[in-house]
Amino acid sequence: MAAGRGSVSYEGLGKAIMRRLESHRGRARAIPRQVIEDELGPFVDYKDVDRAFRKAYSQLPICSCPDGLFLPQTPAEVVEFKRYLTAKSGPFVAHERVMVIYQARPELVPECGIQGELF
């Protein structure tokens, strides 16, 4: 990619974010969101780069935490992400985001017999 502003779609931005997170699997390897925005932002042609990133990654099977973004590796990481996001954005947003993760990564759904939080 050349330096300067480009016209990357939300889908293209999502793919770029997923590629960048490949080496950030698990909560312990979270990368600050600002680092990703700084790296990919010059290629995004939106007035509000932060909003564009939030919209793009809200549709991806990734988690966030105080340390940044990461690809979840365990059901416990997804449950903790849901708690974190519920406190920040409310139960409905958290539920929707977790469903994105479960659809893409069904192996992260908690085992049967374990009652998860409904909302």
NORCORGI-V19159 format. One record per residue. D_FIRST is the distance of its C-alpha to the first C-alpha in Angstrom with 2 decimals. Layout:
BEGIN
D_FIRST  D_FIRST
END
This chain:
BEGIN
0.00  3.74  6.56  8.93  10.01  8.84  11.29  10.77  14.23  16.32  16.23  12.47  12.64  15.59  14.00  11.30  14.39  16.42  14.17  14.22  17.98  18.82  20.22  22.00  24.81  28.00  29.10  29.58  25.87  24.68  21.73  22.05  20.27  19.48  17.46  15.16  15.14  14.40  11.35  9.91  11.88  9.84  7.75  11.26  13.46  16.79  19.58  20.39  17.38  20.00  21.62  18.48  17.85  21.55  21.73  18.90  20.30  23.86  23.38  22.20  24.66  24.02  26.45  26.51  29.03  29.82  27.54  24.42  22.87  23.56  24.15  27.93  29.97  33.50  35.49  36.63  33.12  32.78  36.26  35.51  32.30  34.47  36.97  34.40  32.85  36.36  37.35  34.33  33.91  37.03  38.13  36.80  33.16  33.53  35.15  32.46  29.68  31.77  32.43  28.70  28.74  32.01  30.91  27.87  29.73  33.46  34.39  33.84  36.58  39.60  42.42  45.21  48.02  45.86  45.93  42.65  42.51  42.64  40.94
END
